[in-house]
């Protein structure tokens, strides 16, 4: 009889643990401050143009607190030889929709960027025209060919940080925010893009890992 009581207690504890684990992951996913869904790209001999879309918090701050979310679509132009200007006029056609304005220079890496504040579907037809650039750039959704899509990357990330999550909880509340980004390795010529998942606690504690877009392998992890 005593043996059965012990087994019953173990079984009850296991049920509680599983339910807590589910709630923990749900709380984490509810506090994603930045998630990237897709990546469009066009290349020439002189530049690389990308459009990355997703949802992010507003206001945006690495402070461990996840705010309300809004759509974004960030165009980034990376030149091999940087033009001597702080802004570049552009026209972006997404199907029948037209976005116009100026790409502003990022002083940190000297790329040119603008946010069209819109999520673009993977199958959309996209043309980018830059001032003083003769031809239009046809942008293709390269992320749609990755074996690991953003939802797969989140699943892999949750498994990778499972043992680290409890440190961010207090009274069953997740005191942190999460980020799922697409990062670029300029040194790679074959597979330059990776998924990056990070957690930042309100107390400054961090956990981060990098995931291969083709194999789903966690390449690095830091905490």
BAZA-846448 format. One record per residue: residue in three letters; residue number from 1; y, z, x of N, C-alpha, C in turn. Coordinates in pm, whole numbers. Each point is the difference from the previous one (the first is absolute). Example, Ala and Ser with C-alpha at 12.3 -4.5 7.8 and 13.67 -1.06 7.14 Angstrom:
# BAZA-846448
ATOM residuo num    nc2    nc3    nc1   cac2   cac3   cac1    cc2    cc3    cc1
ATOM     ALA   1   -569    780   1319    119      0    -89    120      0     90
ATOM     SER   2    105    -72    -35    119      6     82    109     73    -77
***
This chain:
# BAZA-846448
ATOM residuo num    nc2    nc3    nc1   cac2   cac3   cac1    cc2    cc3    cc1
ATOM     UNK   1   -121      0     83    121      0    -83    126      0     87
ATOM     UNK   2     -4     81    106    116      7     90     28   -136     62
ATOM     UNK   3   -107    -73     34     14   -133     60     71    -94    -96
ATOM     UNK   4    -38      7   -128     61    -88    -99    149     35    -19
ATOM     UNK   5     34    131      8    140     40    -12     83    -55    115
ATOM     UNK   6    -57      4    121     70    -53    117     23   -149    -14
ATOM     UNK   7   -105    -70    -48     12   -145    -19    105    -33   -105
ATOM     UNK   8      6     83   -106     98    -22   -106    142     18     54
ATOM     UNK   9     18    101     84    133     24     58     40   -116     90
ATOM     UNK  10    -95    -46     82     28   -113     90     38   -123    -81
ATOM     UNK  11    -73    -24   -108     26   -115    -85    139     10    -64
ATOM     UNK  12     36    120    -45    131     20    -63    112    -22    100
ATOM     UNK  13    -19     51    121    101    -19    105     17   -147     33
ATOM     UNK  14   -113    -73      3      4   -144     31     79    -74   -106
ATOM     UNK  15    -18     36   -126     74    -65   -110    149     27     15
ATOM     UNK  16     35    126     28    141     35     17     61    -75    117
ATOM     UNK  17    -75    -10    110     49    -69    119     27   -146    -29
ATOM     UNK  18    -93    -63    -71     15   -142    -32    120    -25    -89
ATOM     UNK  19     18     88   -100    114    -18    -90    132     22     74
ATOM     UNK  20      3     97     92    121     23     78     30   -118     91
ATOM     UNK  21   -107    -56     56     15   -115     88     60   -116    -76
ATOM     UNK  22    -43    -22   -122     53   -108    -83    147     25    -28
ATOM     UNK  23     36    123    -36    139     34    -30     87    -14    124
ATOM     UNK  24    -52     38    114     73    -11    125     38   -145     27
ATOM     UNK  25    -97    -89    -11     27   -140     27     95    -59   -103
ATOM     UNK  26    -13     42   -125     91    -47   -103    143     43     28
ATOM     UNK  27     16    125     45    132     51     34     60    -76    117
ATOM     UNK  28    -84    -33     97     46    -76    117     49   -138    -42
ATOM     UNK  29    -80    -69    -82     35   -136    -42    124     -2    -88
ATOM     UNK  30     29    111    -67    121      8    -82    125     19     84
ATOM     UNK  31    -17     26    129    114     26     88     10   -103    112
ATOM     UNK  32    -25   -125    -35     18   -109     96    144    -49    -10
ATOM     UNK  33     73     14    107    142    -37      0     23   -145     39
ATOM     UNK  34   -101    -64     58     16   -139     43   -138    -63      4
ATOM     UNK  35    -20   -107    -79   -127    -71      2     29   -149      5
ATOM     UNK  36    -64    -70     93     17   -145     15   -119    -69    -65
ATOM     UNK  37     30   -103    -81   -105    -72    -73    -42   -129     69
ATOM     UNK  38     96    -74     52    -34   -131     55     99    -42    108
ATOM     UNK  39    -35   -109     68     81    -50    110     -4   -152      1
ATOM     UNK  40    119    -62     -8     16   -145     10     57    -32    139
ATOM     UNK  41    -36   -118     52     44    -33    136     23   -150     14
ATOM     UNK  42     96    -33     86     23   -138     44     42      5    145
ATOM     UNK  43    -48    -98     80     29     -1    143     47   -137     45
ATOM     UNK  44     91      2     98     40   -121     71     -2     33    149
ATOM     UNK  45     41    -94     83      6     26    143    107    103     34
ATOM     UNK  46     99     12    -87    115     85     31      5    133    -74
ATOM     UNK  47    -77     12   -110     12    123    -78   -125     28    -82
ATOM     UNK  48    -11    124    -45   -101     43    -96     71     64   -118
ATOM     UNK  49    -33    -47   -120     59     56   -123   -110     67    -80
ATOM     UNK  50     28    120    -50    -96     71    -85     70     52   -125
ATOM     UNK  51    -78     15   -105     43     66   -123   -107    102    -35
ATOM     UNK  52     38    127     -4    -93    108    -29     44     72   -127
ATOM     UNK  53    -95     17    -94     36     56   -131    -77    129    -28
ATOM     UNK  54     61     85    -82    -66    124    -38     91     90    -81
ATOM     UNK  55    -33    130      1     78    102    -69     37    108    102
ATOM     UNK  56    123     52    -13     40    108     90     96     94    -72
ATOM     UNK  57     12    118     57     84    102    -61    147    -33     17
ATOM     UNK  58     81     56    -90    145    -13     10     63    132    -45
ATOM     UNK  59     78     64     88     34    -41    136   -119     14     96
ATOM     UNK  60      5    -80    108   -110     -7     96     28     95    115
ATOM     UNK  61    -91     94     23     18     96    109   -134     56     43
ATOM     UNK  62    -18     16    130   -123     59     54     16    152     -1
ATOM     UNK  63    -10     59   -118     24    144    -13   -115     75    -66
ATOM     UNK  64   -111    -69    -27   -115     66    -61      7     10   -151
ATOM     UNK  65    106    -54    -61     19      5   -146     -1   -142    -54
ATOM     UNK  66    -84    -25   -101    -10   -134    -58     89    -11   -123
ATOM     UNK  67     97    -92      6     95    -20   -110    -47   -113    -91
ATOM     UNK  68     77    -28   -105    -34   -109    -92     -3   -132     74
ATOM     UNK  69    -79    -97    -51    -29   -123     73     73   -120    -59
ATOM     UNK  70     23   -100     86     59   -127    -42    -68   -114     75
ATOM     UNK  71     10   -121    -54    -59   -118     64     82    -41    122
ATOM     UNK  72    -69    -60     97     71    -62    111    -72   -127     45
ATOM     UNK  73     78    -88     58    -53   -122     63     85    -29    121
ATOM     UNK  74    -46     37    117     82     -7    121    -30   -127     79
ATOM     UNK  75    103    -82     16     -9   -118     87     40     43    140
ATOM     UNK  76    -79    -38     99     31     30    139    -12   -129     83
ATOM     UNK  77    103    -30     77     -1   -116     89      2     50    143
ATOM     UNK  78   -100    -41     78     -7     35    142     16   -127     82
ATOM     UNK  79    108     -7     77     29   -118     81    -52     20    142
ATOM     UNK  80    -45   -108     62    -36      6    142    127     13     84
ATOM     UNK  81    103    -73    -41    131     13     63     98     41   -109
ATOM     UNK  82     50    120      9     84     56   -106    133    -73     -9
ATOM     UNK  83     38    -45   -121    131    -64    -16    113    102     13
ATOM     UNK  84    115    -47     44    114     88     21     77     18   -131
ATOM     UNK  85    -61     69    -95     63     27   -129    -60    125    -60
ATOM     UNK  86     78     68    -82    -48    123    -64    -60    -26   -138
ATOM     UNK  87     22   -120    -56    -50    -32   -134    -35   -148     -9
ATOM     UNK  88   -107    -31    -76    -45   -138    -17    -16    -27   -150
ATOM     UNK  89     75    -92    -56    -16    -36   -142   -138    -60    -25
ATOM     UNK  90    -57     34   -117   -133    -49    -34     -8    -33   -148
ATOM     UNK  91    -99    -84    -34    -38    -26   -139   -151      8     -8
ATOM     UNK  92    -50     84    -88   -144     16    -20    -35    -46   -140
ATOM     UNK  93    -94    -94    -11    -47    -47   -130   -143     50    -21
ATOM     UNK  94    -16     77   -107   -132     52    -38    -31    -57   -138
ATOM     UNK  95    -78   -109     -2    -19    -72   -125    134    -54    -48
ATOM     UNK  96     40     38   -121    129    -44    -54    112     99     30
ATOM     UNK  97    -32    115     56    102    101     31     65    -29    134
ATOM     UNK  98    130     28     10     75    -25    123     70    129     44
ATOM     UNK  99    -15     34    128     66    115     59     89    -51    114
ATOM     UNK 100    125     45      3     93    -45    103     77    119     55
ATOM     UNK 101     45    -14    124     77    106     61      2    -14    150
ATOM     UNK 102     12    113     69      4      2    145   -109     89     57
ATOM     UNK 103    -67    -48    101    -90     82     80     84     74    103
ATOM     UNK 104    -14    132      5     80     81     92    -82     37    123
ATOM     UNK 105     66      6    113    -68     33    125    -40    148      2
ATOM     UNK 106   -125     25     37    -48    136     22     34     39    144
ATOM     UNK 107     87     99     22     43     32    136   -110     58     88
ATOM     UNK 108   -110     45    -61   -106     63     79    -90   -103     69
ATOM     UNK 109    -35   -109    -73    -89   -100     61     57   -141     -5
ATOM     UNK 110    123    -13    -51     72   -128     -4    -71   -107    -83
ATOM     UNK 111    -78     43    -98    -47    -91   -103    109    -10   -107
ATOM     UNK 112    -20    -91    -96     96    -16   -110    -75     27   -131
ATOM     UNK 113     59     84    -85    -73     50   -116     85      2   -125
ATOM     UNK 114    -70     -8   -116     65     20   -129   -108     39   -100
ATOM     UNK 115     38     78   -100    -93     43   -105     38    -72   -130
ATOM     UNK 116    -93    -81    -55     27    -68   -127    -34     90   -119
ATOM     UNK 117    -52    120     28    -30    102   -103    -95    -53   -108
ATOM     UNK 118   -100    -73     44    -94    -63    -94   -137    -11     64
ATOM     UNK 119   -105     31    -79   -138    -23     44    -38   -143    -35
ATOM     UNK 120    -49    -74     97    -39   -139    -19   -152     -9     -5
ATOM     UNK 121    -51    -73    -97   -145    -15    -17    -60    -82    114
ATOM     UNK 122   -124     31     34    -69    -69    110     -2   -152    -14
ATOM     UNK 123     -7    -47   -124    -17   -143    -25    133    -74    -14
ATOM     UNK 124    111     68     16    131    -62    -21     28   -107    105
ATOM     UNK 125     73   -103    -42     49   -104     91    134     46     56
ATOM     UNK 126     11     11    133    119     58     62     56    -95    105
ATOM     UNK 127    131    -28    -10     72    -81     98    122     77     48
ATOM     UNK 128     19      6    131    113     71     59     87    -98     77
ATOM     UNK 129    129     -2    -33     96    -85     71    100     87     72
ATOM     UNK 130     17    -23    131     94     75     80    115    -91     41
ATOM     UNK 131    120     57      5    114    -79     45    -21    -44    145
ATOM     UNK 132     40   -123     30    -11    -61    133   -146    -21     42
ATOM     UNK 133    -91     -2   -100   -140    -33     27    -36   -117    -90
ATOM     UNK 134    -39   -112     59    -10   -127    -71    -98      1   -117
ATOM     UNK 135   -120     50     24   -105    -11   -103    -23    133    -72
ATOM     UNK 136    -56     -8   -122    -40    119    -74   -130     55     56
ATOM     UNK 137    -15    129     -6   -123     66     45    -87     28   -121
ATOM     UNK 138   -123    -52      2    -96     26   -106    -78    126     38
ATOM     UNK 139     13    104    -79    -62    128     34   -132     18    -75
ATOM     UNK 140   -106     34     74   -133     19    -58    -38    148      3
ATOM     UNK 141    -76     44   -100    -44    139     -6   -122     18     90
ATOM     UNK 142     23     41    124   -110     14     95    -85    123    -29
ATOM     UNK 143     59    102    -63    -76    123    -28   -109    -21   -104
ATOM     UNK 144     13   -106    -84   -102    -24   -103   -134    -38     61
ATOM     UNK 145      0    -40    127   -124    -36     68    -63    116     77
ATOM     UNK 146     68    113      3    -56    116     70   -119     56    -76
ATOM     UNK 147    -99     46     72   -117     63    -64     39    133    -63
ATOM     UNK 148     99     67     59     42    132    -48    137    -13    -65
ATOM     UNK 149      4      9   -134    125     -4    -73     59    142     -9
ATOM     UNK 150    119     11    -56     70    129      4    -78    111    -69
ATOM     UNK 151    -69    -32   -113    -75    103    -70   -122     44     80
ATOM     UNK 152    -63    -97     71   -111     35     90     50     87    114
ATOM     UNK 153    116    -35     52     58     77    112     27    143    -42
ATOM     UNK 154     47     21   -124     24    136    -48   -130     79     -9
ATOM     UNK 155   -106    -65    -47   -131     67     -9    -49     41    138
ATOM     UNK 156     11    -91     95    -43     29    138     85    112     59
ATOM     UNK 157    131     -4    -27     90    102     53    -34    137    -55
ATOM     UNK 158    -28      9   -132    -35    127    -61   -125     61     65
ATOM     UNK 159    -96    -86     32   -121     48     67     32     45    142
ATOM     UNK 160     93    -71     65     34     31    138     77    129     18
ATOM     UNK 161     78     39   -103     82    121     13    -54    115    -84
ATOM     UNK 162   -120    -15    -53    -58     99    -91      3    141     58
ATOM     UNK 163    -31     14    127     -7    133     62    138     55     34
ATOM     UNK 164    105    -81    -16    134     43     39     88     37   -120
ATOM     UNK 165    -47    -26   -121     87     10   -117     38    142    -39
ATOM     UNK 166    -93     95     13     25    136    -49    122     65     64
ATOM     UNK 167     31    -37    124    115     61     68    133    -35    -65
ATOM     UNK 168      1   -105    -84    124    -42    -65     15     59   -141
ATOM     UNK 169    -97     83    -41      3     57   -134     43    146      1
ATOM     UNK 170     73     36   -106     35    140    -24      3     21   -150
ATOM     UNK 171    -80     97    -49    -12     26   -145    -33   -128    -75
ATOM     UNK 172    -92    -77     55    -50   -125    -59    107   -110     -9
ATOM     UNK 173    107     15     73    106   -101      2      4    -68    137
ATOM     UNK 174      6   -132     -2      2    -80    122    142     -4     55
ATOM     UNK 175     24     69    109    134     11     58     16   -103    112
ATOM     UNK 176    -14   -127    -38      9   -109     98     19   -131    -75
ATOM     UNK 177     25   -105     76      7   -135    -54    -81    -93     89
ATOM     UNK 178    -41   -115    -57    -89    -93     72     62   -139      7
ATOM     UNK 179    -46    -76     99     47   -136     20   -119    -91     30
ATOM     UNK 180     -6   -115    -66    -97   -103     36     79   -125     36
ATOM     UNK 181      6    -30    128     83   -110     49    -85   -109     66
ATOM     UNK 182     60   -116     16    -57   -107     81     80     -4    128
ATOM     UNK 183    -67     20    113     71      1    128    -41   -120     83
ATOM     UNK 184     83    -31     98    -13   -123     78    -14     32    148
ATOM     UNK 185   -101    -60     63    -20     16    144     44   -130     68
ATOM     UNK 186    115      1     63     55   -121     61    -84    -51    118
ATOM     UNK 187    -84     86     56    -81    -41    114   -125    -78    -41
ATOM     UNK 188    -37     10   -128   -121    -66    -48     32   -142    -46
ATOM     UNK 189    -85    -95     38     19   -140    -41   -101    -42   -106
ATOM     UNK 190    -99     84    -29   -105    -36    -96     10     79   -129
ATOM     UNK 191      4    133      9      8     86   -119    112    101     18
ATOM     UNK 192    126    -44    -20    113     88     34     32    107   -102
ATOM     UNK 193    -60     -6   -121     37     92   -106   -107    106    -25
ATOM     UNK 194     46    121    -33    -89    112    -27     56     81   -116
ATOM     UNK 195    -88     76    -66     44     98    -99     30    131     72
ATOM     UNK 196    111     61    -37     37    131     54     11     98   -116
ATOM     UNK 197    -71    112      9     10    105   -101     48    127     67
ATOM     UNK 198    106     59    -56     54    121     59     32    105   -105
ATOM     UNK 199     -7    125     40     38    114    -84    105     80     76
ATOM     UNK 200    108     36    -68    103     86     57     19    120    -91
ATOM     UNK 201    -22    119     53     16    122    -78    144     46     -3
ATOM     UNK 202     33     80    -99    135     56     -8     33     85    123
ATOM     UNK 203   -103     53     64     21     83    119     -1    -82    129
ATOM     UNK 204    -10   -133    -11      2    -87    117   -136    -37     55
ATOM     UNK 205   -107     59    -53   -136    -35     44    -33   -144    -39
ATOM     UNK 206    -66    -72     90    -32   -141    -26   -146    -31     30
ATOM     UNK 207    -52    -98    -72   -131    -60     26     17   -150    -19
ATOM     UNK 208    -58    -79     89     15   -146    -11   -126    -68     51
ATOM     UNK 209    -30   -114    -61   -112    -81     49     31   -148    -20
ATOM     UNK 210    -67    -83     78     17   -146     -4   -134    -63    -36
ATOM     UNK 211      2    -95    -96   -121    -59    -54     -1   -150     26
ATOM     UNK 212   -112    -52     48    -17   -144     22     -4    -72   -135
ATOM     UNK 213     78   -107    -13      8    -72   -128   -125    -82    -31
ATOM     UNK 214    -84    -22    100   -120    -81    -21   -127     83    -12
ATOM     UNK 215    -12    103     83   -123     78      1     11    132    -78
ATOM     UNK 216    122     47    -22     20    129    -64    -22    117     95
ATOM     UNK 217    -22    -29    127    -21    105    100    130     76     25
ATOM     UNK 218    -11    133      8    115     82     40     10     -8    152
ATOM     UNK 219    103    -67     48     12    -28    142     55    118     79
ATOM     UNK 220     99     67    -58     57    118     64     36    103   -106
ATOM     UNK 221      3    126     42     43    108    -89     71    104     84
ATOM     UNK 222    112     48    -52     76    102     71     43    109    -97
ATOM     UNK 223      4    123     49     49    112    -81     44    113     92
***
